[in-house]
């Protein structure tokens, strides 16, 4: 997979990836033309599934790799990265 289709982020909110941030990520990922995948703690999940995101149990400080299958989804990948960088405005 091309490097521009893969980003590393760090969870930067004290409550980790709970339901609200998971819903924000899933909403963006559902608009992708192909799959968006998140990997943390050696587990890879479908980023369009709130339940899958919650199953990663990511706490503050967890490093996550996010990958897009299609080059047409680079903007969605950027938007998801931005959510992490802002700490989901929490």
Backbone bond lengths (Angstrom), bond angles and torsions (degrees), N, CA, C in turn:
res aa  C-N    CA-C-N  psi(-1)  N-CA   C-N-CA  omega(-1)  CA-C   N-CA-C  phi
1 X - - - 1.451 - - 1.525 108.77 -
2 X 1.305 116.86 137.06 1.457 121.74 -178.33 1.527 110.74 -64.05
3 X 1.319 114.77 146.90 1.464 120.65 -175.84 1.520 113.11 -57.75
4 X 1.340 118.78 -37.00 1.464 120.89 -178.89 1.527 112.32 -68.36
5 X 1.323 117.29 -10.50 1.466 121.11 178.86 1.529 111.80 -97.35
6 X 1.323 116.20 11.86 1.466 120.52 -176.34 1.523 108.97 -141.59
7 X 1.333 116.79 128.05 1.464 120.95 177.72 1.525 109.64 -133.40
8 X 1.322 114.86 149.21 1.459 120.92 173.70 1.519 107.96 -105.96
9 X 1.318 115.68 135.47 1.462 121.70 178.53 1.522 108.55 -131.34
10 X 1.311 115.35 163.61 1.461 121.03 176.08 1.519 107.75 -125.19
11 X 1.319 116.39 133.55 1.467 121.21 176.97 1.523 107.20 -65.04
12 X 1.340 116.19 123.54 1.470 121.40 -175.15 1.521 112.06 -123.26
13 X 1.309 117.18 35.31 1.457 118.51 174.03 1.526 108.99 -131.75
14 X 1.320 116.51 140.43 1.460 121.81 -172.74 1.538 114.65 -55.90
15 X 1.331 117.52 -30.58 1.467 119.68 -177.85 1.528 112.87 -89.41
16 X 1.323 117.19 -0.08 1.459 120.10 -179.98 1.520 111.53 70.80
17 X 1.332 115.78 -159.80 1.470 120.42 -179.85 1.526 109.23 -88.26
18 X 1.310 115.89 85.31 1.461 120.92 176.88 1.530 108.45 -93.67
19 X 1.313 118.27 -167.86 1.465 122.32 -170.26 1.531 114.37 -59.61
20 X 1.324 118.92 -43.12 1.468 119.65 -177.07 1.526 112.39 -65.46
21 X 1.349 118.85 -51.17 1.466 117.66 176.40 1.531 112.59 -61.34
22 X 1.317 117.38 -37.77 1.471 120.68 178.97 1.528 110.18 -61.09
23 X 1.325 116.79 -40.30 1.467 120.50 179.37 1.528 111.37 -66.54
24 X 1.331 117.28 -38.36 1.466 120.79 178.42 1.531 111.11 -64.32
25 X 1.333 116.42 -42.90 1.466 121.03 178.43 1.520 110.03 -64.43
26 X 1.329 116.59 -48.84 1.470 121.31 -177.06 1.528 111.05 -61.23
27 X 1.326 117.01 -39.59 1.466 120.63 179.98 1.530 110.60 -60.37
28 X 1.326 116.96 -43.78 1.461 120.22 177.83 1.528 110.75 -66.61
29 X 1.332 116.67 -45.69 1.469 121.15 -177.07 1.524 111.96 -63.57
30 X 1.324 117.87 -31.35 1.468 120.93 179.11 1.525 112.10 -65.39
31 X 1.331 117.01 -22.75 1.459 121.07 179.50 1.528 113.16 -84.94
32 X 1.319 116.86 -2.90 1.466 120.53 -178.69 1.527 110.31 -72.51
33 X 1.322 115.31 150.00 1.467 120.09 178.85 1.528 111.46 -78.37
34 X 1.324 116.50 -19.96 1.470 122.24 177.49 1.533 107.09 -139.67
35 X 1.309 116.98 -171.35 1.462 120.57 -175.30 1.515 114.71 -70.09
36 X 1.325 114.71 145.75 1.464 123.40 169.46 1.523 104.68 -119.11
37 X 1.310 117.03 126.14 1.463 122.28 -174.47 1.517 110.59 -120.50
38 X 1.327 115.93 142.72 1.459 122.16 176.77 1.524 108.48 -120.21
39 X 1.339 115.81 135.05 1.459 121.04 178.10 1.518 109.41 -124.58
40 X 1.332 115.41 126.55 1.468 122.16 175.36 1.520 107.60 -149.53
41 X 1.308 115.90 143.69 1.465 120.78 177.86 1.533 111.54 53.09
42 X 1.334 116.65 41.28 1.474 124.14 178.23 1.526 114.03 63.89
43 X 1.323 117.68 18.37 1.470 121.63 177.70 1.528 108.98 -121.68
44 X 1.337 116.36 133.61 1.463 121.72 178.69 1.522 109.21 -111.85
45 X 1.332 114.90 132.86 1.467 120.53 -177.28 1.526 111.13 -132.65
46 X 1.320 115.75 164.77 1.463 124.14 175.99 1.529 108.02 -80.39
47 X 1.326 116.59 117.31 1.466 120.91 -175.91 1.523 113.49 -70.47
48 X 1.320 118.18 -8.43 1.466 119.54 178.26 1.532 111.67 -87.00
49 X 1.336 117.05 0.33 1.465 121.79 -179.32 1.528 110.69 -110.29
50 X 1.329 116.02 115.01 1.465 120.60 177.86 1.534 110.50 -58.37
51 X 1.312 116.54 -43.50 1.470 120.84 -179.15 1.523 110.78 -61.62
52 X 1.341 116.53 -43.41 1.472 119.65 178.37 1.527 110.86 -61.82
53 X 1.332 116.98 -43.08 1.468 120.41 179.60 1.519 110.17 -61.52
54 X 1.329 117.08 -45.39 1.460 120.51 179.28 1.528 111.57 -63.20
55 X 1.338 116.67 -31.96 1.470 120.23 -178.47 1.527 111.86 -66.39
56 X 1.329 117.78 -19.69 1.462 120.12 177.10 1.530 111.71 -70.18
57 X 1.322 117.36 -21.09 1.475 123.25 178.66 1.530 111.64 50.96
58 X 1.319 116.70 51.15 1.463 121.77 -178.01 1.519 111.00 -81.63
59 X 1.309 115.07 123.67 1.457 121.49 177.76 1.529 109.54 -99.50
60 X 1.315 116.09 172.91 1.455 122.02 177.67 1.527 109.28 -54.03
61 X 1.332 116.88 129.04 1.457 121.11 179.33 1.517 114.87 96.66
62 X 1.335 118.17 -8.80 1.462 121.42 179.83 1.525 110.30 -68.36
63 X 1.338 116.36 134.46 1.478 121.66 175.66 1.525 108.55 -90.33
64 X 1.333 115.59 131.84 1.466 122.25 -178.70 1.521 108.67 -128.02
65 X 1.328 116.09 138.06 1.459 121.42 172.69 1.521 107.35 -103.29
66 X 1.323 116.22 130.44 1.460 121.74 179.38 1.524 107.50 -117.45
67 X 1.330 115.71 131.18 1.461 120.75 -177.80 1.523 110.65 -128.75
68 X 1.333 114.72 141.73 1.458 121.40 174.62 1.520 108.01 -109.32
69 X 1.317 116.57 139.30 1.465 120.63 178.72 1.520 112.59 -77.32
70 X 1.324 117.18 -27.59 1.461 121.03 -174.11 1.525 111.68 -120.15
71 X 1.314 115.38 139.29 1.460 121.01 177.51 1.532 111.23 -61.59
72 X 1.322 116.87 -25.38 1.467 120.12 179.52 1.532 112.07 -69.70
73 X 1.325 117.72 -10.09 1.471 121.75 -178.58 1.527 113.23 -103.46
74 X 1.324 117.56 14.11 1.464 121.16 -179.17 1.526 111.07 -59.55
75 X 1.323 118.30 -38.61 1.464 120.98 -179.68 1.534 110.85 -64.79
76 X 1.317 117.52 -39.05 1.467 120.83 177.13 1.528 109.56 -63.26
77 X 1.320 116.47 -41.38 1.465 121.01 177.27 1.530 110.44 -59.93
78 X 1.319 116.92 -41.79 1.474 121.43 177.51 1.524 111.20 -63.55
79 X 1.328 116.78 -41.28 1.469 120.36 -179.93 1.524 110.88 -65.31
80 X 1.329 117.27 -40.21 1.460 120.21 178.01 1.532 109.70 -65.68
81 X 1.330 117.16 -43.62 1.473 120.52 178.02 1.529 110.09 -58.92
82 X 1.330 117.34 -40.76 1.460 121.67 179.08 1.524 111.79 -60.76
83 X 1.334 117.25 -39.54 1.473 120.67 177.01 1.536 110.25 -57.40
84 X 1.323 115.74 -45.52 1.472 119.69 179.12 1.510 111.57 -64.53
85 X 1.341 116.57 -42.97 1.466 120.33 -178.50 1.520 112.14 -62.63
86 X 1.340 117.33 -32.09 1.473 122.17 179.01 1.531 112.20 -87.42
87 X 1.311 117.17 1.47 1.464 119.18 -177.86 1.511 112.09 64.02
88 X 1.341 116.82 27.41 1.470 123.37 -179.36 1.524 111.67 57.83
89 X 1.337 115.71 25.57 1.474 122.36 179.53 1.533 112.48 55.66
90 X 1.311 115.03 34.90 1.482 118.85 178.19 1.510 110.68 -104.86
